[in-house]
Amino acid sequence: MKITIFGNEYHHDVLPHIQQLAQELIDHNVEVTVEESYLSFLKRFQLPFTSMVKALERPENIDIALSLGGDGTFLRTAKVVARHGVPIMGINAGHLGYLTTAHIHQTHVVVDSLLKGDYRIEKRSMLQVDSAELHDFPCALNEVALLRQDTSSMIEVDVLIDGIPLTTYKGDGLLVCTPTGSTAYNLSVGGPVLEPLSRCVVLSPISPHALTMRPVVIRDDATLTITTRSRTALYQVSIDGDSVGLPSGTALTITRAPFEAQVVLLNDYNFASTLRSKLMWGKDNREE
C-alpha cells in the first residue's frame, strides 16, 4: 500500500501524533510519502520518521491520501489528488473538521482501518470552472464564490442555466456550491444544508440587495453561465479558498467536473450524527 500525507503548518501541538501515525504505517510496511512542502516543514522539527520517507512525486501512483488538519487542508489535498481518482481520508487536527472522519489522536484506529480495508468510500461531486481568463480548468469540492473587491459598491451577477436566463443577483456576490460544500460558506449566508451524495448545486446570494433573492437548488448536470459586472475594474473569484481577480464583465462557465472526490470514511460515520455533532444540534447550553 502507498500512502501520502498532506498537512498544514499551523498545529504544532499534534506533531507527536503525526510521528506516531507515520511510524505505525512504516512499521506495517506501508510505503509512506509526504507532500513536498509539508515534508520540508516536518523536517525542521526533526521528527524521526522524516528520515525514512520521500517527497510525493506522482500523485497518480498512490493508493490513499491522508489529509492531516481541518477542512482547508482537505480541500487542498483534493485539488492535488481528486482528478487522479485517489481516495482521501481526512484526519482532524484542527477545529471543526467537517470533512474529516477521525481525529489525530485516533492513530491506532486509523492505521488499523486502513490496513484491514475497514472503511468505505463516498464519491462527492465537484465543480469545474472554465473561462478565457483562467487556466487548467480549476475545480472545487466546496464552492465557487463570486465577490465584490476593493469597494463598498455591490456587484451584479447574471446567471443563465443551460443558456436560459435565471436572474441578475445584486449584492456582495454569489456562491455556487456542491452538496459537500453546503455546510461551509453556504451555511453562513443562509443556504440550505444538503445531504453530501445529493446530485444538485446550490446558488446562494451573498447579502442580496433585494429580499426576494433567495437560494436556488438546481440539478448538477446543468451548465451555468455567469457574468459579473462591477463598478471597479476587477471582481474576485474564490475557488475553494484560492482567489483571483478577474476583469469586470468576464463570463464563467461552471459545470459538474468530469471526476469526483473519493472521500474515505470510517464505517461508523453517518451524515445525520455528524451534522448533529458539528452543528451542536440538541445541545443543552444552560448552566446546571
N, C-alpha and C positions, 0 to 999 in steps of 0.2 A: 504494500500500500504506500502511496505517495501523498503526503500531506504538506500543505504550505500554510504558514502562519502569517496573518496580517494583523497589524495593531496600530495603536496611536502612541504618542509620546507624552500623554497627559497624566497617566495613572501610575506613578512611580511606586505606590504602595502595594501594587499587585505583582511586582517583578518576581518575588519568591514563588508565587503560584504559577507564573509563566515558566519559570525554570522547572518546577515540578511537572507541569503538563508536558513540556517538550522532552524532558528526561524520561518520563514514563513511556512516551511514544517511541523514543530511540531504543529504550531497553526492550521493547517488544518488536524490534527490527522494522519499525516503520521508517521509511525514507523521508526525513523532515527537511524542508527548505523554508526560508523566511523571505518575505518581500524585502527587496534590497534596502530601501531607506529605513525600514524598521529594524533590519539586522544591524545596520550601522549604529542606530540608536542603542540597541541592546548591548552591543559590544563595548560601549562606553561604561557600562556597569559591570563588565567582566563576568557576565553570567556563564557558568561552566559549559552549558550546552552549546553556546555560540561557536566554540572552537571545533565542534563536530558537525556543523551544518554549513550549507552553502546558500547563496542568494538565489531566489527564484529567477530562472531564465526564460522558460517557456510555459506559460500558464496552461496551455492546452495539454500538457503532459502530466498534470496532477489529478489525483482522484477526488480529493476533498480540500476545500479551503476553510481554514479556521479564522474567523474574524473575532479578535480579542479587543473588546471595547464596548462602545454603545452603538446606536443606530447609525451615526455618521460613519463609523468605521465599517459597518456592514455595507452601507451604500457605496463606499469607496471600493470595497472588495468586489462588489457586484459589477462595478464598471470595468474591472480588470478581467474577471473570470466568467461572467454570465454568458457572454457570447460564445464561449468555448464549451458550454454545457457542463461546467464544473460545479458540483453542489457546494453550498456554503453553509457552514454551521456557525451561528452566532453565539459567542460566549460573553456574557455581560461582565464588563469590568468598569462600567460607568454608572449611570443613574437609572433612567427609565428602561432603556434597552428593550423596546417593544419588539424588535425583530429577532431578539436572541431567544435561545431555547434552554440555556443553562447558565449558571453563574461561575465565575472564575474559581471560586472556592470548591467547586464540584469536579476537580480534575480527575479523580478516580472514576466517577460516573461517566464523564465524557470519554475517557480512554476506553473504558470497558464497553461502552455502547458502540464506539467506532470499531473496535476490534471484532465484536460479535455481530456487527451489522444490525444492532438493535435500535433502529431508528427508521423514520420514514421521510420521504421527500415530497414536498409540495411544490408544484410548478406555478410560479407567480408571473402574471403578465407584466410587461414593461412597455414604456412609450418610446417611440423613435421620433426624433426631431430632424426635419430637413429644411434647409434654407440656403440660398445662394451665399449668405453671409457666414455660414457655419461649415465646418469640415468634419469628415469622418462619421456623420450621422450619429450624433450623441444620443444616448439612451438614458432613461430614468426608470428606476424601480418605484420611487415615491411620487415625484411630481415635477411638472414644468410650471414655473411661476413667471408671469409677465408683470413687471413692476415699474412704477414711475422712478425716475432717477434725478437727483440733484435739483428738485423743485417741489414746491407745495402744490403746483397745479395738477389736476387729475389728468389721466390719460384716457384715450378711447381705444377700445379693443373690439374690432369687428370679427365676428365668428360665423363661419359657414360650416355646415355639416353636409358632407358629400356634395358640396357645391351649392347648397341651398342656404340662404341667409337665415341665421337664428336671431341675432340681435347685436347691438353695439353696447358693450359694457363700458360705463363711465365711472371712474373712481380711482382707487390706488392701484388697481391691477386685476388680474385674473389668474386663477390657479386651475391647472388641468392635472388631475391626479388619478392614480390607479387605486384599486381596492386596497392594496398593501399600504399605500400612502394615505389612505383615508383617515388614519389615526395620527397623522403628523400635522403639517401646516394646515391641511384641510380642516381638521378638527377645530383648530384655533380660530378659523374665520367663519365657523358656523356651518360647515359642510357635514354631510351625513357620514356615519361610520358604516363601512361595507364589510361583509364577510370576505376574507382575502382571496378566495377562489371564485368570486363573482366575475362574470365576463362583462364588465362595464367600465366606464370612465366618468369621473365627476368634473363638472365645470363649476367652480365656486368663485363668485366675485369677491374681491377684497375691498372692504369699505366702499360699497357702491353708492353712487350719488342718489339713486332712486331706490326706494324701499321695495319696489316691485321686482327688482333684480334679485332673483333667488338662485340657489344651487340647482343644477340640472344634471340628471344622470342619463347617459346615453350608452348604447351598445359599443363594445370595444373594437369592433371591426369597421367602425365608421372612420372617414377621413376628415380631420379638422383642418380648415384653412383659417389662419388667424393673422390679422393685420393690425398692428398697433401704431397709433398716432400720438405724438406728444408735442407740447409747445417747445420743448428743448430738442436738441439735435439727436439725443440718444434716449433709449429706454433700456431697462435691464431685463435680461432673461436669465433665470436661475434654473439649472437642470440638476436636481438632487444636490443643491447647495453650491454647485460650480457656476459662477456668474460671469456674464459677458454683456457689454454694452452694444446694442445694435442700433443702426440709424432709424430714426422715426420713419414709419411707412414700410418697414421691412415685413414681409409676409413669411410666416412659418407654416409648415405642414406637419401635423402631428398624427401619427398612426400607431397601431399596435406594432411593437417590434417583432421581427421575424424569429426571435428566440425568446425564451423565458428564463427567469431566475429560478434555479433549483434550490429551494430552502430546506436544509436538513433540520428535522425536528425530532426531539426525543418522543418516544411513544406515549408518554403521559401528558404531552402538550395537547391542549384543545383551545379553540378560539374563544369560547364563552368564558372559561375560567381565567384565561389570560386577560381578556377585556375587563372582567370584574376586578382582577388584581391590579392591573396597571392604572386603571381609572378610579380605583378605590370605591367602586360602587358598593353600597350596602354597609360601608364602614360607619360605625357609631363614634363620632368625634367628641361626644360630650364627655366632660370630665366626670370621673367616678366620684 
